[in-house]
């Protein structure tokens, strides 16, 4: 940070450029975008992997419908994984989900 060019001069700090910092400056404002990309990746990845498995089984057994079953299984599995990782639940602005708030406090728990 400080450099000394001559013995007689006082050390002066270098001015840092905005992009020079090694610290993360993320304030969490892109969390929804990242979660959406993760959900998309899980679902598309599941469709591709399980479709390829179904295509291989179709070629091995001489059928034509297992690839479709594999695609559906991959999509369902991808959504399941993203749900289990907590990527599909809606959050309040404070970061809490509705499930974290607990039961209603008015005493009428069975009302719909």
N, CA, C and O atoms as CSV, one atom per row, in Angstrom:
chain,resi,resn,atom,element,x,y,z
A,1,UNK,N,N,0.810,-1.182,0.000
A,1,UNK,CA,C,0.000,0.000,0.000
A,1,UNK,C,C,0.863,1.258,0.000
A,1,UNK,O,O,0.621,2.178,-0.782
A,2,UNK,N,N,1.865,1.302,0.872
A,2,UNK,CA,C,2.725,2.472,0.932
A,2,UNK,C,C,4.041,2.160,0.233
A,2,UNK,O,O,4.590,1.068,0.376
A,3,UNK,N,N,4.527,3.112,-0.506
A,3,UNK,CA,C,5.834,2.949,-1.150
A,3,UNK,C,C,6.711,4.124,-0.795
A,3,UNK,O,O,6.227,5.234,-0.573
A,4,UNK,N,N,7.972,3.879,-0.745
A,4,UNK,CA,C,8.930,4.930,-0.461
A,4,UNK,C,C,9.888,4.983,-1.642
A,4,UNK,O,O,10.674,4.061,-1.865
A,5,UNK,N,N,9.810,6.070,-2.390
A,5,UNK,CA,C,10.646,6.208,-3.571
A,5,UNK,C,C,12.013,6.784,-3.223
A,5,UNK,O,O,13.029,6.328,-3.747
A,6,UNK,N,N,12.045,7.751,-2.373
A,6,UNK,CA,C,13.301,8.362,-1.937
A,6,UNK,C,C,13.348,8.349,-0.425
A,6,UNK,O,O,12.309,8.308,0.235
A,7,UNK,N,N,14.547,8.383,0.125
A,7,UNK,CA,C,14.662,8.374,1.582
A,7,UNK,C,C,14.112,9.641,2.216
A,7,UNK,O,O,13.632,9.608,3.349
A,8,UNK,N,N,14.173,10.730,1.516
A,8,UNK,CA,C,13.758,11.987,2.088
A,8,UNK,C,C,12.265,12.233,2.017
A,8,UNK,O,O,11.755,13.114,2.710
A,9,UNK,N,N,11.577,11.507,1.227
A,9,UNK,CA,C,10.133,11.725,1.054
A,9,UNK,C,C,9.325,10.865,2.016
A,9,UNK,O,O,9.768,9.815,2.481
A,10,UNK,N,N,8.137,11.350,2.288
A,10,UNK,CA,C,7.210,10.602,3.144
A,10,UNK,C,C,6.460,9.608,2.270
A,10,UNK,O,O,6.145,9.890,1.114
A,11,UNK,N,N,6.183,8.459,2.830
A,11,UNK,CA,C,5.468,7.426,2.085
A,11,UNK,C,C,4.056,7.899,1.781
A,11,UNK,O,O,3.385,8.461,2.647
A,12,UNK,N,N,3.607,7.672,0.559
A,12,UNK,CA,C,2.252,8.056,0.163
A,12,UNK,C,C,1.486,6.823,-0.256
A,12,UNK,O,O,2.037,5.952,-0.930
A,13,UNK,N,N,0.222,6.732,0.132
A,13,UNK,CA,C,-0.572,5.554,-0.268
A,13,UNK,C,C,-0.946,5.641,-1.738
A,13,UNK,O,O,-1.181,6.721,-2.281
A,14,UNK,N,N,-0.993,4.477,-2.363
A,14,UNK,CA,C,-1.465,4.387,-3.745
A,14,UNK,C,C,-2.981,4.445,-3.748
A,14,UNK,O,O,-3.636,3.853,-2.890
A,15,UNK,N,N,-3.523,5.149,-4.700
A,15,UNK,CA,C,-4.981,5.188,-4.839
A,15,UNK,C,C,-5.437,3.903,-5.501
A,15,UNK,O,O,-4.944,3.545,-6.570
A,16,UNK,N,N,-6.376,3.206,-4.874
A,16,UNK,CA,C,-6.869,1.966,-5.444
A,16,UNK,C,C,-7.944,2.247,-6.469
A,16,UNK,O,O,-8.784,3.129,-6.292
A,17,UNK,N,N,-7.902,1.494,-7.524
A,17,UNK,CA,C,-8.925,1.594,-8.556
A,17,UNK,C,C,-10.142,0.796,-8.115
A,17,UNK,O,O,-10.007,-0.115,-7.297
A,18,UNK,N,N,-11.324,1.108,-8.630
A,18,UNK,CA,C,-12.534,0.406,-8.183
A,18,UNK,C,C,-12.492,-1.100,-8.403
A,18,UNK,O,O,-13.083,-1.834,-7.612
A,19,UNK,N,N,-11.836,-1.584,-9.421
A,19,UNK,CA,C,-11.829,-3.016,-9.706
A,19,UNK,C,C,-10.666,-3.758,-9.102
A,19,UNK,O,O,-10.537,-4.960,-9.332
A,20,UNK,N,N,-9.786,-3.083,-8.316
A,20,UNK,CA,C,-8.590,-3.707,-7.789
A,20,UNK,C,C,-8.812,-4.492,-6.510
A,20,UNK,O,O,-7.956,-5.296,-6.140
A,21,UNK,N,N,-9.895,-4.297,-5.841
A,21,UNK,CA,C,-10.119,-4.931,-4.558
A,21,UNK,C,C,-10.293,-6.431,-4.722
A,21,UNK,O,O,-10.955,-6.888,-5.654
A,22,UNK,N,N,-9.693,-7.200,-3.809
A,22,UNK,CA,C,-9.835,-8.651,-3.851
A,22,UNK,C,C,-11.006,-9.118,-3.007
A,22,UNK,O,O,-11.387,-10.287,-3.065
A,23,UNK,N,N,-11.582,-8.211,-2.219
A,23,UNK,CA,C,-12.729,-8.575,-1.402
A,23,UNK,C,C,-13.984,-8.637,-2.255
A,23,UNK,O,O,-14.107,-7.935,-3.259
A,24,UNK,N,N,-14.908,-9.482,-1.841
A,24,UNK,CA,C,-16.178,-9.578,-2.543
A,24,UNK,C,C,-17.055,-8.396,-2.162
A,24,UNK,O,O,-17.235,-8.108,-0.978
A,25,UNK,N,N,-17.595,-7.716,-3.151
A,25,UNK,CA,C,-18.455,-6.570,-2.873
A,25,UNK,C,C,-19.916,-6.909,-3.113
A,25,UNK,O,O,-20.741,-6.017,-3.305
A,26,UNK,N,N,-20.236,-8.189,-3.101
A,26,UNK,CA,C,-21.614,-8.588,-3.340
A,26,UNK,C,C,-22.466,-8.264,-2.115
A,26,UNK,O,O,-22.129,-8.640,-0.992
A,27,UNK,N,N,-23.557,-7.572,-2.343
A,27,UNK,CA,C,-24.456,-7.230,-1.247
A,27,UNK,C,C,-25.684,-8.130,-1.217
A,27,UNK,O,O,-26.643,-7.846,-0.500
A,28,UNK,N,N,-25.663,-9.206,-1.983
A,28,UNK,CA,C,-26.784,-10.126,-2.000
A,28,UNK,C,C,-27.894,-9.723,-2.935
A,28,UNK,O,O,-28.961,-10.337,-2.923
A,29,UNK,N,N,-27.673,-8.701,-3.750
A,29,UNK,CA,C,-28.747,-8.233,-4.620
A,29,UNK,C,C,-28.971,-9.143,-5.812
A,29,UNK,O,O,-30.002,-9.033,-6.477
A,30,UNK,N,N,-28.038,-10.041,-6.105
A,30,UNK,CA,C,-28.210,-10.935,-7.248
A,30,UNK,C,C,-28.541,-12.356,-6.822
A,30,UNK,O,O,-28.372,-13.283,-7.614
A,31,UNK,N,N,-29.004,-12.554,-5.603
A,31,UNK,CA,C,-29.319,-13.885,-5.106
A,31,UNK,C,C,-30.449,-14.560,-5.857
A,31,UNK,O,O,-30.419,-15.773,-6.063
A,32,UNK,N,N,-31.447,-13.786,-6.269
A,32,UNK,CA,C,-32.545,-14.362,-7.036
A,32,UNK,C,C,-32.097,-14.828,-8.402
A,32,UNK,O,O,-32.545,-15.867,-8.888
A,33,UNK,N,N,-31.217,-14.067,-9.024
A,33,UNK,CA,C,-30.681,-14.457,-10.328
A,33,UNK,C,C,-29.861,-15.727,-10.203
A,33,UNK,O,O,-30.003,-16.636,-11.022
A,34,UNK,N,N,-29.009,-15.806,-9.195
A,34,UNK,CA,C,-28.185,-16.993,-9.002
A,34,UNK,C,C,-29.034,-18.219,-8.685
A,34,UNK,O,O,-28.735,-19.318,-9.151
A,35,UNK,N,N,-30.072,-18.039,-7.907
A,35,UNK,CA,C,-30.959,-19.164,-7.597
A,35,UNK,C,C,-31.698,-19.616,-8.848
A,35,UNK,O,O,-31.903,-20.813,-9.052
A,36,UNK,N,N,-32.098,-18.667,-9.683
A,36,UNK,CA,C,-32.767,-19.030,-10.934
A,36,UNK,C,C,-31.859,-19.804,-11.869
A,36,UNK,O,O,-32.290,-20.768,-12.503
A,37,UNK,N,N,-30.607,-19.389,-11.958
A,37,UNK,CA,C,-29.640,-20.114,-12.789
A,37,UNK,C,C,-29.404,-21.515,-12.237
A,37,UNK,O,O,-29.267,-22.470,-13.001
A,38,UNK,N,N,-29.355,-21.639,-10.907
A,38,UNK,CA,C,-29.153,-22.957,-10.304
A,38,UNK,C,C,-30.341,-23.873,-10.584
A,38,UNK,O,O,-30.150,-25.041,-10.924
A,39,UNK,N,N,-31.566,-23.360,-10.445
A,39,UNK,CA,C,-32.760,-24.165,-10.738
A,39,UNK,C,C,-32.757,-24.586,-12.202
A,39,UNK,O,O,-33.016,-25.747,-12.519
A,40,UNK,N,N,-32.464,-23.644,-13.093
A,40,UNK,CA,C,-32.400,-23.933,-14.523
A,40,UNK,C,C,-31.357,-25.021,-14.805
A,40,UNK,O,O,-31.604,-25.933,-15.594
A,41,UNK,N,N,-30.202,-24.919,-14.161
A,41,UNK,CA,C,-29.131,-25.897,-14.369
A,41,UNK,C,C,-29.530,-27.283,-13.879
A,41,UNK,O,O,-29.269,-28.279,-14.554
A,42,UNK,N,N,-30.159,-27.351,-12.711
A,42,UNK,CA,C,-30.601,-28.641,-12.192
A,42,UNK,C,C,-31.603,-29.298,-13.133
A,42,UNK,O,O,-31.494,-30.486,-13.435
A,43,UNK,N,N,-32.575,-28.525,-13.592
A,43,UNK,CA,C,-33.629,-29.107,-14.426
A,43,UNK,C,C,-33.086,-29.503,-15.791
A,43,UNK,O,O,-33.336,-30.619,-16.245
A,44,UNK,N,N,-32.347,-28.617,-16.457
A,44,UNK,CA,C,-31.803,-28.936,-17.777
A,44,UNK,C,C,-30.771,-30.061,-17.681
A,44,UNK,O,O,-30.734,-30.953,-18.528
A,45,UNK,N,N,-29.942,-30.011,-16.649
A,45,UNK,CA,C,-28.962,-31.086,-16.455
A,45,UNK,C,C,-29.637,-32.428,-16.226
A,45,UNK,O,O,-29.196,-33.443,-16.764
A,46,UNK,N,N,-30.694,-32.443,-15.438
A,46,UNK,CA,C,-31.427,-33.687,-15.203
A,46,UNK,C,C,-32.066,-34.218,-16.470
A,46,UNK,O,O,-32.052,-35.423,-16.722
A,47,UNK,N,N,-32.631,-33.317,-17.275
A,47,UNK,CA,C,-33.248,-33.742,-18.534
A,47,UNK,C,C,-32.198,-34.348,-19.461
A,47,UNK,O,O,-32.426,-35.401,-20.057
A,48,UNK,N,N,-31.046,-33.683,-19.583
A,48,UNK,CA,C,-29.999,-34.176,-20.490
A,48,UNK,C,C,-29.456,-35.520,-20.028
A,48,UNK,O,O,-29.359,-36.457,-20.821
A,49,UNK,N,N,-29.102,-35.620,-18.751
A,49,UNK,CA,C,-28.499,-36.863,-18.242
A,49,UNK,C,C,-29.475,-38.029,-18.338
A,49,UNK,O,O,-29.120,-39.098,-18.835
A,50,UNK,N,N,-30.693,-37.831,-17.870
A,50,UNK,CA,C,-31.633,-38.951,-17.865
A,50,UNK,C,C,-32.175,-39.263,-19.256
A,50,UNK,O,O,-32.577,-40.397,-19.517
A,51,UNK,N,N,-32.194,-38.284,-20.147
A,51,UNK,CA,C,-32.552,-38.584,-21.540
A,51,UNK,C,C,-31.481,-39.432,-22.203
A,51,UNK,O,O,-31.792,-40.351,-22.961
A,52,UNK,N,N,-30.222,-39.128,-21.923
A,52,UNK,CA,C,-29.137,-39.948,-22.476
A,52,UNK,C,C,-29.165,-41.367,-21.928
A,52,UNK,O,O,-28.913,-42.324,-22.659
A,53,UNK,N,N,-29.471,-41.501,-20.652
A,53,UNK,CA,C,-29.613,-42.838,-20.075
A,53,UNK,C,C,-30.782,-43.566,-20.739
A,53,UNK,O,O,-30.667,-44.740,-21.090
A,54,UNK,N,N,-31.903,-42.867,-20.910
A,54,UNK,CA,C,-33.059,-43.480,-21.580
A,54,UNK,C,C,-32.760,-43.828,-23.023
A,54,UNK,O,O,-33.205,-44.868,-23.509
A,55,UNK,N,N,-32.004,-42.967,-23.730
A,55,UNK,CA,C,-31.634,-43.251,-25.119
A,55,UNK,C,C,-30.759,-44.505,-25.185
A,55,UNK,O,O,-30.928,-45.339,-26.074
A,56,UNK,N,N,-29.825,-44.633,-24.239
A,56,UNK,CA,C,-28.976,-45.823,-24.200
A,56,UNK,C,C,-29.784,-47.085,-23.932
A,56,UNK,O,O,-29.549,-48.120,-24.556
A,57,UNK,N,N,-30.728,-47.003,-23.014
A,57,UNK,CA,C,-31.571,-48.166,-22.735
A,57,UNK,C,C,-32.492,-48.484,-23.914
A,57,UNK,O,O,-32.765,-49.651,-24.191
A,58,UNK,N,N,-32.973,-47.439,-24.614
A,58,UNK,CA,C,-33.775,-47.673,-25.820
A,58,UNK,C,C,-32.973,-48.427,-26.869
A,58,UNK,O,O,-33.481,-49.364,-27.485
A,59,UNK,N,N,-31.737,-48.030,-27.075
A,59,UNK,CA,C,-30.900,-48.725,-28.054
A,59,UNK,C,C,-30.573,-50.133,-27.606
A,59,UNK,O,O,-30.492,-51.040,-28.435
A,60,UNK,N,N,-30.383,-50.335,-26.321
A,60,UNK,CA,C,-30.036,-51.650,-25.800
A,60,UNK,C,C,-31.222,-52.614,-25.881
A,60,UNK,O,O,-31.058,-53.780,-26.241
A,61,UNK,N,N,-32.400,-52.126,-25.547
A,61,UNK,CA,C,-33.566,-52.997,-25.483
A,61,UNK,C,C,-34.458,-52.920,-26.714
A,61,UNK,O,O,-35.417,-53.684,-26.825
A,62,UNK,N,N,-34.164,-52.017,-27.636
A,62,UNK,CA,C,-34.953,-51.917,-28.861
A,62,UNK,C,C,-36.306,-51.239,-28.682
A,62,UNK,O,O,-37.239,-51.522,-29.434
A,63,UNK,N,N,-36.427,-50.367,-27.719
A,63,UNK,CA,C,-37.683,-49.647,-27.499
A,63,UNK,C,C,-37.519,-48.201,-27.970
A,63,UNK,O,O,-36.445,-47.807,-28.424
A,64,UNK,N,N,-38.607,-47.405,-27.856
A,64,UNK,CA,C,-38.540,-46.011,-28.279
A,64,UNK,C,C,-39.137,-45.051,-27.266
A,64,UNK,O,O,-39.186,-43.851,-27.538
A,65,UNK,N,N,-39.588,-45.511,-26.126
A,65,UNK,CA,C,-40.300,-44.652,-25.200
A,65,UNK,C,C,-39.519,-44.345,-23.924
A,65,UNK,O,O,-39.925,-43.467,-23.163
A,66,UNK,N,N,-38.439,-45.023,-23.674
A,66,UNK,CA,C,-37.706,-44.827,-22.419
A,66,UNK,C,C,-36.998,-43.471,-22.400
A,66,UNK,O,O,-36.795,-42.899,-21.330
A,67,UNK,N,N,-36.617,-42.948,-23.580
A,67,UNK,CA,C,-35.976,-41.636,-23.625
A,67,UNK,C,C,-36.937,-40.546,-23.124
A,67,UNK,O,O,-36.510,-39.616,-22.440
A,68,UNK,N,N,-38.201,-40.654,-23.452
A,68,UNK,CA,C,-39.194,-39.692,-22.968
A,68,UNK,C,C,-39.392,-39.833,-21.458
A,68,UNK,O,O,-39.500,-38.837,-20.744
A,69,UNK,N,N,-39.439,-41.055,-20.990
A,69,UNK,CA,C,-39.550,-41.293,-19.559
A,69,UNK,C,C,-38.323,-40.729,-18.833
A,69,UNK,O,O,-38.446,-40.160,-17.749
A,70,UNK,N,N,-37.151,-40.890,-19.433
A,70,UNK,CA,C,-35.928,-40.344,-18.836
A,70,UNK,C,C,-35.960,-38.829,-18.767
A,70,UNK,O,O,-35.523,-38.247,-17.774
A,71,UNK,N,N,-36.475,-38.174,-19.817
A,71,UNK,CA,C,-36.565,-36.711,-19.812
A,71,UNK,C,C,-37.515,-36.230,-18.719
A,71,UNK,O,O,-37.211,-35.270,-18.011
A,72,UNK,N,N,-38.644,-36.879,-18.580
A,72,UNK,CA,C,-39.599,-36.501,-17.534
A,72,UNK,C,C,-39.033,-36.758,-16.141
A,72,UNK,O,O,-39.210,-35.950,-15.230
A,73,UNK,N,N,-38.358,-37.882,-15.988
A,73,UNK,CA,C,-37.735,-38.208,-14.708
A,73,UNK,C,C,-36.635,-37.197,-14.374
A,73,UNK,O,O,-36.499,-36.792,-13.220
A,74,UNK,N,N,-35.852,-36.788,-15.373
A,74,UNK,CA,C,-34.797,-35.799,-15.158
A,74,UNK,C,C,-35.345,-34.444,-14.771
A,74,UNK,O,O,-34.792,-33.786,-13.890
A,75,UNK,N,N,-36.431,-34.009,-15.416
A,75,UNK,CA,C,-37.043,-32.722,-15.071
A,75,UNK,C,C,-37.598,-32.764,-13.648
A,75,UNK,O,O,-37.407,-31.823,-12.878
A,76,UNK,N,N,-38.276,-33.839,-13.304
A,76,UNK,CA,C,-38.825,-33.967,-11.954
A,76,UNK,C,C,-37.707,-34.044,-10.917
A,76,UNK,O,O,-37.803,-33.438,-9.850
A,77,UNK,N,N,-36.657,-34.784,-11.231
A,77,UNK,CA,C,-35.524,-34.879,-10.307
A,77,UNK,C,C,-34.804,-33.557,-10.134
A,77,UNK,O,O,-34.388,-33.223,-9.025
A,78,UNK,N,N,-34.648,-32.796,-11.213
A,78,UNK,CA,C,-34.013,-31.484,-11.122
A,78,UNK,C,C,-34.818,-30.512,-10.280
A,78,UNK,O,O,-34.259,-29.762,-9.480
A,79,UNK,N,N,-36.129,-30.527,-10.460
A,79,UNK,CA,C,-36.980,-29.664,-9.633
A,79,UNK,C,C,-36.934,-30.101,-8.177
A,79,UNK,O,O,-36.906,-29.266,-7.274
A,80,UNK,N,N,-36.928,-31.405,-7.951
A,80,UNK,CA,C,-36.853,-31.920,-6.585
A,80,UNK,C,C,-35.551,-31.481,-5.908
A,80,UNK,O,O,-35.566,-31.040,-4.758
A,81,UNK,N,N,-34.433,-31.602,-6.618
A,81,UNK,CA,C,-33.154,-31.182,-6.051
A,81,UNK,C,C,-33.134,-29.693,-5.746
A,81,UNK,O,O,-32.651,-29.278,-4.693
A,82,UNK,N,N,-33.658,-28.888,-6.665
A,82,UNK,CA,C,-33.654,-27.447,-6.431
A,82,UNK,C,C,-34.583,-27.083,-5.269
A,82,UNK,O,O,-34.303,-26.147,-4.519
A,83,UNK,N,N,-35.669,-27.810,-5.121
A,83,UNK,CA,C,-36.571,-27.565,-3.997
A,83,UNK,C,C,-35.919,-27.974,-2.680
A,83,UNK,O,O,-36.044,-27.268,-1.679
A,84,UNK,N,N,-35.229,-29.104,-2.675
A,84,UNK,CA,C,-34.585,-29.567,-1.458
A,84,UNK,C,C,-33.412,-28.679,-1.069
A,84,UNK,O,O,-33.076,-28.604,0.112
A,85,UNK,N,N,-32.789,-28.016,-2.009
A,85,UNK,CA,C,-31.711,-27.073,-1.702
A,85,UNK,C,C,-32.250,-25.700,-1.331
A,85,UNK,O,O,-31.472,-24.789,-1.048
A,86,UNK,N,N,-33.563,-25.540,-1.327
A,86,UNK,CA,C,-34.178,-24.294,-0.893
A,86,UNK,C,C,-34.132,-23.199,-1.939
A,86,UNK,O,O,-34.183,-22.019,-1.592
A,87,UNK,N,N,-34.038,-23.556,-3.208
A,87,UNK,CA,C,-33.925,-22.555,-4.256
A,87,UNK,C,C,-35.269,-22.136,-4.835
A,87,UNK,O,O,-35.341,-21.134,-5.547
A,88,UNK,N,N,-36.334,-22.879,-4.547
A,88,UNK,CA,C,-37.627,-22.574,-5.148
A,88,UNK,C,C,-38.581,-21.890,-4.192
A,88,UNK,O,O,-39.674,-21.500,-4.604
A,89,UNK,N,N,-38.209,-21.728,-2.923
A,89,UNK,CA,C,-39.113,-21.088,-1.975
A,89,UNK,C,C,-38.997,-19.580,-2.092
A,89,UNK,O,O,-37.919,-19.047,-2.356
A,90,UNK,N,N,-40.121,-18.894,-1.892
A,90,UNK,CA,C,-40.119,-17.441,-1.938
A,90,UNK,C,C,-39.635,-16.904,-0.608
A,90,UNK,O,O,-39.905,-17.486,0.443
A,91,UNK,N,N,-38.925,-15.805,-0.655
A,91,UNK,CA,C,-38.370,-15.214,0.553
A,91,UNK,C,C,-38.860,-13.781,0.709
A,91,UNK,O,O,-39.140,-13.088,-0.269
A,92,UNK,N,N,-38.956,-13.359,1.958
A,92,UNK,CA,C,-39.249,-11.965,2.239
A,92,UNK,C,C,-37.993,-11.143,1.987
A,92,UNK,O,O,-36.925,-11.707,1.747
A,93,UNK,N,N,-38.102,-9.845,2.037
A,93,UNK,CA,C,-36.944,-8.995,1.806
A,93,UNK,C,C,-35.905,-9.133,2.916
A,93,UNK,O,O,-34.732,-8.832,2.695
A,94,UNK,N,N,-36.305,-9.578,4.094
A,94,UNK,CA,C,-35.353,-9.746,5.187
A,94,UNK,C,C,-34.632,-11.075,5.119
A,94,UNK,O,O,-33.758,-11.333,5.946
A,95,UNK,N,N,-34.966,-11.933,4.160
A,95,UNK,CA,C,-34.299,-13.212,4.009
A,95,UNK,C,C,-35.031,-14.367,4.654
A,95,UNK,O,O,-34.558,-15.501,4.576
A,96,UNK,N,N,-36.159,-14.129,5.286
A,96,UNK,CA,C,-36.918,-15.200,5.910
A,96,UNK,C,C,-37.915,-15.774,4.925
A,96,UNK,O,O,-38.426,-15.064,4.059
A,97,UNK,N,N,-38.192,-17.061,5.059
A,97,UNK,CA,C,-39.248,-17.646,4.260
A,97,UNK,C,C,-40.525,-17.652,5.096
A,97,UNK,O,O,-40.481,-17.416,6.303
A,98,UNK,N,N,-41.640,-17.917,4.465
A,98,UNK,CA,C,-42.914,-17.924,5.189
A,98,UNK,C,C,-42.947,-19.036,6.223
A,98,UNK,O,O,-43.603,-18.897,7.255
A,99,UNK,N,N,-42.248,-20.144,5.962
A,99,UNK,CA,C,-42.242,-21.258,6.901
A,99,UNK,C,C,-41.495,-20.899,8.182
A,99,UNK,O,O,-41.785,-21.463,9.237
A,100,UNK,N,N,-40.534,-19.968,8.112
A,100,UNK,CA,C,-39.771,-19.584,9.288
A,100,UNK,C,C,-40.580,-18.751,10.263
A,100,UNK,O,O,-40.205,-18.640,11.430
A,101,UNK,N,N,-41.677,-18.165,9.819
A,101,UNK,CA,C,-42.432,-17.261,10.676
A,101,UNK,C,C,-43.288,-18.000,11.695
A,101,UNK,O,O,-43.709,-17.394,12.681
A,102,UNK,N,N,-43.562,-19.283,11.498
A,102,UNK,CA,C,-44.320,-20.056,12.460
A,102,UNK,C,C,-45.816,-19.924,12.268
A,102,UNK,O,O,-46.268,-19.318,11.296
A,103,UNK,N,N,-46.593,-20.492,13.193
A,103,UNK,CA,C,-48.057,-20.434,13.078
A,103,UNK,C,C,-48.570,-19.033,13.363
A,103,UNK,O,O,-47.860,-18.217,13.949
A,104,UNK,N,N,-49.791,-18.752,12.955
A,104,UNK,CA,C,-50.371,-17.430,13.222
A,104,UNK,C,C,-50.545,-17.224,14.719
A,104,UNK,O,O,-50.749,-18.186,15.459
A,105,UNK,N,N,-50.469,-15.996,15.162
A,105,UNK,CA,C,-50.521,-15.683,16.585
A,105,UNK,C,C,-51.928,-15.369,17.082
A,105,UNK,O,O,-52.104,-15.091,18.268
A,106,UNK,N,N,-52.939,-15.405,16.203
A,106,UNK,CA,C,-54.286,-15.042,16.642
A,106,UNK,C,C,-55.042,-16.178,17.322
A,106,UNK,O,O,-56.159,-15.968,17.795
A,107,UNK,N,N,-54.470,-17.362,17.382
A,107,UNK,CA,C,-55.108,-18.475,18.063
A,107,UNK,C,C,-56.039,-19.283,17.193
A,107,UNK,O,O,-56.471,-20.354,17.620
A,108,UNK,N,N,-56.369,-18.841,16.012
A,108,UNK,CA,C,-57.284,-19.556,15.124
A,108,UNK,C,C,-56.446,-20.305,14.091
A,108,UNK,O,O,-56.287,-19.842,12.962
A,109,UNK,N,N,-55.928,-21.425,14.466
A,109,UNK,CA,C,-54.981,-22.164,13.625
A,109,UNK,C,C,-55.637,-22.975,12.526
A,109,UNK,O,O,-54.984,-23.302,11.535
A,110,UNK,N,N,-56.901,-23.305,12.674
A,110,UNK,CA,C,-57.566,-24.151,11.689
A,110,UNK,C,C,-58.370,-23.347,10.675
A,110,UNK,O,O,-59.017,-23.933,9.808
A,111,UNK,N,N,-58.345,-22.044,10.761
A,111,UNK,CA,C,-59.092,-21.220,9.818
A,111,UNK,C,C,-58.428,-21.226,8.451
A,111,UNK,O,O,-57.203,-21.258,8.329
A,112,UNK,N,N,-59.278,-21.194,7.422
A,112,UNK,CA,C,-58.725,-21.209,6.066
A,112,UNK,C,C,-59.071,-19.956,5.339
A,112,UNK,O,O,-58.690,-19.789,4.181
